[in-house]
Every structure is written in structure tokens, then in C-alpha cells.
Amino acid sequence: MSTIAVLGAGKIGESLLSGLLNAGYSPENLLFTERYQQRAEELTKRYGVRATDPPTAARQADVLVVSVKPQDIEPLLDEVGELVTPDKLVVTLCAGLPTSMFERRFTSGTPVVRVMPNTPMLVGEAMSAVSGGTHATESHLDLVEGMLGSVGRVVRIPEDQQDAVTALSGSGPAYFFYLVEAMIDAGILLGLPRSVAAELVVQSAVGSATMLREGEGHPVIMREGVTSPAGTTISGVRELEKHGVRAALIDAVEAAHSRSVELGAKHRQETDSDGA
Ligand SMILES: NC(=O)c1ccc[n+]([C@@H]2O[C@H](COP(=O)([O-])OP(=O)(O)OC[C@H]3O[C@@H](n4cnc5c(N)ncnc54)[C@H](OP(=O)(O)O)[C@@H]3O)[C@@H](O)[C@H]2O)c1
């Protein structure tokens, strides 16, 4: 079994470690790096996984999962860049950073796979999209899909679609939380206690999501199933249409996409001028 090192065990990195252990990876085959000693000790106590420094991780592991914030990437690459050779596989979870940026910093021929996960990884329900860089083979992509399959679902996409994924499933949980928050407010307006309103809305969201995932039906058919003639739901749906909620959601995702493209371009400019 490959040794996997998680470089930066924050929210996403820790969820991945936990998911890999639940999926049967042995703690002996896992490593992680963290900046703060106390956090490293806590994680070792919680998971039985060894903490180390990034250069040691780069030497000892076969798979390096880069899970630091994009703004922290440069010092990490300075530390490990020369130690990363084509016999390793680099998996980057860093939003907006292209595989080409990593490839330039490692020995020529090093395989890099880019992943856009989302926060439901914390509960083993992530949606991750993977894209291979120039030197990533089918077996590298299979390995990454297997790893991420332990913490949710995975799709494979061309790298030029990563900004769209960022806008849809990367930011997506925030839109669902926003809708849930608004519906809970509506329950409170109608006089329900907050805890009851929250229970009603959250379970309705979980049930609806489960129907969408497990049923073969289209969302429109499922919505029509709840919308009886002259009933209560159609009165509510008319208000959603009147307020342009559908158009607002489309605009929201489109705006997130534009911002992702803009941040990516800014980062490319900065790293290009650093490297020049
Ligand atoms: N959270 C999301 O919704 C989401 C979604 C998609 C993709 N991502 C990507 O996932 C990555 C991780 O995000 P996150 O939310 O898990 O961030 P996070 O909680 O801040 O975790 C990053 C961790 O890396 C540590 N770190 C930074 N530089 C390091 C270094 N040189 N060596 C060792 N450890 C280092 C940080 O330590 P400190 O505490 O000292 O800073 C922190 O614990 C990011 O690149 C992000 O773009 C996140």
C-alpha cells in the first residue's frame, strides 16, 4: 500500500485523514504535517497517525496531498520542491492553483492531480472533481479517485472546467446553507420555535437530497409530485418565480465562476512574476 502524506492537516486535510482511516488505510501508511506542535500532537492522539515535517514527508511518502491554503503554498513549495520527483504523485486540493504551477516547481515529469473538494468532506459526503496534469496517468487518477471515494463522491473532469466546479459544488454548500437559513427564518415568522423550525427544514433538506440521489427522477418531476392543483405548494412556487429566485441562483453561480477565473489569473500572474 502507498504511503500518503497530507501536507497541511486543517479542516479538509484532517477530514481526508479520518476518511482514509475509516476506509481501512493503516495509520502506518499515513503521515501528516502541521505548523503548530500542539495541533500535531492532538491529531496524532486522535488518529494514531505520525506527524512530521514537510521535507521528511516528501522523502518518505509516495503520495503527497497538498492541503494548505493557496496563500500558504509558496513557502511549502520552497521547502519540498526539489525533493519531489517523478516516482511521487502530488495531489493538490488548493482552490484555483493549476497543475502547471506545481509541475514547474518539481522535477520534470512529476505527476500532479488537481482536486476541487467541498466541506461536506467533514462528514464523509464530499463532492470532489479531479483533473490530471501533464504527467498524470490513468492509474494515478484511479488512485486519487479511490482515496477521495473514502470521503464522498468523485467525478473526473478536464482541468479547464475546474472554475465551473468551484462555483457549483465548491461554493454550493454555502448556497444550500443560505436557503436553509432563510426557510428557518420563515418558520420563525410563522410562530414556530427555532429548534422545531430547524429540525423541520434540515430533515426536509436531507430527505429531498436523498430522494434526488437515490431516485431516478428529475428534480422537476419530484417538485411536481409535491405540487397539487390549487394547493399550498404552487402558491409558494409562484412567489419564488415572482421574486426571480431561479435567475438569482443562476446569477450567483455565474458570479462565483467569474471570481474563480479572476483569482486564478491573479495567482498565475503572481507566481509567474515570482518565478521570473
Ligand atoms: N474549506 C473548503 O471549503 C475548501 C473547498 C475546496 C478546496 N479547499 C482547499 O483545501 C485546502 C485546505 O483548506 P482548509 O479549509 O482545510 O484550510 P485550513 O483549515 O486553513 O488548513 C490548512 C492547514 O495547513 C496548515 N499549513 C499551512 N502551511 C503549512 C506548511 N508549510 N506546512 C504544514 N502545514 C501548513 C495550516 O496551519 P495554520 O493553522 O498554521 O495556518 C492549516 O492547519 C485549501 O487549499 C483550499 O483551497 C477548501
The ligand as an SDF file (V2000), in Angstrom:
LIG
                    3D

 48 52  0  0  0  0  0  0  0  0999 V2000
  -12.7050   24.5250    3.0010 N   0  0  0  0  0  0  0  0  0  0  0  0
  -13.2770   24.4480    1.7830 C   0  0  0  0  0  0  0  0  0  0  0  0
  -14.4770   24.6550    1.5540 O   0  0  0  0  0  0  0  0  0  0  0  0
  -12.4610   24.0250    0.6080 C   0  0  0  0  0  0  0  0  0  0  0  0
  -13.1120   23.6250   -0.5650 C   0  0  0  0  0  0  0  0  0  0  0  0
  -12.3310   23.2610   -1.6450 C   0  0  0  0  0  0  0  0  0  0  0  0
  -10.9350   23.3170   -1.5710 C   0  0  0  0  0  0  0  0  0  0  0  0
  -10.3600   23.7100   -0.4190 N   0  0  0  0  0  0  0  0  0  0  0  0
   -8.9060   23.7800   -0.3890 C   0  0  0  0  0  0  0  0  0  0  0  0
   -8.4190   22.8970    0.6010 O   0  0  0  0  0  0  0  0  0  0  0  0
   -7.2140   23.4380    1.1220 C   0  0  0  0  0  0  0  0  0  0  0  0
   -7.2780   23.3770    2.6270 C   0  0  0  0  0  0  0  0  0  0  0  0
   -8.3540   24.2040    3.0760 O   0  0  0  0  0  0  0  0  0  0  0  0
   -8.8410   24.1680    4.5940 P   0  0  0  0  0  0  0  0  0  0  0  0
  -10.1750   24.8280    4.6180 O   0  0  0  0  0  0  0  0  0  0  0  0
   -8.6690   22.7990    5.1630 O   0  0  0  0  0  0  0  0  0  0  0  0
   -7.7410   25.1690    5.2220 O   0  0  0  0  0  0  0  0  0  0  0  0
   -7.1780   25.1930    6.7020 P   0  0  0  0  0  0  0  0  0  0  0  0
   -8.1840   24.6630    7.6710 O   0  0  0  0  0  0  0  0  0  0  0  0
   -6.5870   26.5520    6.9220 O   0  0  0  0  0  0  0  0  0  0  0  0
   -5.9930   24.1090    6.6390 O   0  0  0  0  0  0  0  0  0  0  0  0
   -4.7340   24.3370    6.1290 C   0  0  0  0  0  0  0  0  0  0  0  0
   -3.7390   23.7850    7.1700 C   0  0  0  0  0  0  0  0  0  0  0  0
   -2.4310   23.7570    6.6010 O   0  0  0  0  0  0  0  0  0  0  0  0
   -1.5240   24.2320    7.6100 C   0  0  0  0  0  0  0  0  0  0  0  0
   -0.3070   24.7220    6.9350 N   0  0  0  0  0  0  0  0  0  0  0  0
   -0.1260   25.8630    6.2420 C   0  0  0  0  0  0  0  0  0  0  0  0
    1.1330   25.9450    5.7480 N   0  0  0  0  0  0  0  0  0  0  0  0
    1.7620   24.8190    6.1480 C   0  0  0  0  0  0  0  0  0  0  0  0
    3.0710   24.3150    5.9590 C   0  0  0  0  0  0  0  0  0  0  0  0
    4.0160   24.9940    5.2860 N   0  0  0  0  0  0  0  0  0  0  0  0
    3.3740   23.1090    6.4870 N   0  0  0  0  0  0  0  0  0  0  0  0
    2.4610   22.4300    7.1770 C   0  0  0  0  0  0  0  0  0  0  0  0
    1.2030   22.8510    7.4150 N   0  0  0  0  0  0  0  0  0  0  0  0
    0.8560   24.0310    6.8980 C   0  0  0  0  0  0  0  0  0  0  0  0
   -2.3110   25.3070    8.2910 C   0  0  0  0  0  0  0  0  0  0  0  0
   -1.7250   25.6130    9.5200 O   0  0  0  0  0  0  0  0  0  0  0  0
   -2.0760   27.0330   10.2730 P   0  0  0  0  0  0  0  0  0  0  0  0
   -3.2480   26.7170   11.1290 O   0  0  0  0  0  0  0  0  0  0  0  0
   -0.8470   27.3040   10.9950 O   0  0  0  0  0  0  0  0  0  0  0  0
   -2.3750   28.0590    9.2210 O   0  0  0  0  0  0  0  0  0  0  0  0
   -3.6780   24.6430    8.4210 C   0  0  0  0  0  0  0  0  0  0  0  0
   -3.7730   23.8040    9.5370 O   0  0  0  0  0  0  0  0  0  0  0  0
   -7.0870   24.8640    0.5800 C   0  0  0  0  0  0  0  0  0  0  0  0
   -6.0940   24.9110   -0.4260 O   0  0  0  0  0  0  0  0  0  0  0  0
   -8.4320   25.1700   -0.0100 C   0  0  0  0  0  0  0  0  0  0  0  0
   -8.3210   25.9810   -1.1760 O   0  0  0  0  0  0  0  0  0  0  0  0
  -11.0780   24.0540    0.6810 C   0  0  0  0  0  0  0  0  0  0  0  0
  1  2  1  0
  2  3  2  0
  2  4  1  0
  4  5  1  0
  4 48  2  0
  5  6  2  0
  6  7  1  0
  7  8  2  0
  8  9  1  0
  8 48  1  0
  9 10  1  0
  9 46  1  0
 10 11  1  0
 11 12  1  0
 11 44  1  0
 12 13  1  0
 13 14  1  0
 14 15  2  0
 14 16  1  0
 14 17  1  0
 17 18  1  0
 18 19  2  0
 18 20  1  0
 18 21  1  0
 21 22  1  0
 22 23  1  0
 23 24  1  0
 23 42  1  0
 24 25  1  0
 25 26  1  0
 25 36  1  0
 26 27  1  0
 26 35  1  0
 27 28  2  0
 28 29  1  0
 29 30  1  0
 29 35  2  0
 30 31  1  0
 30 32  2  0
 32 33  1  0
 33 34  2  0
 34 35  1  0
 36 37  1  0
 36 42  1  0
 37 38  1  0
 38 39  2  0
 38 40  1  0
 38 41  1  0
 42 43  1  0
 44 45  1  0
 44 46  1  0
 46 47  1  0
M  CHG  2   8   1  16  -1
M  END
$$$$
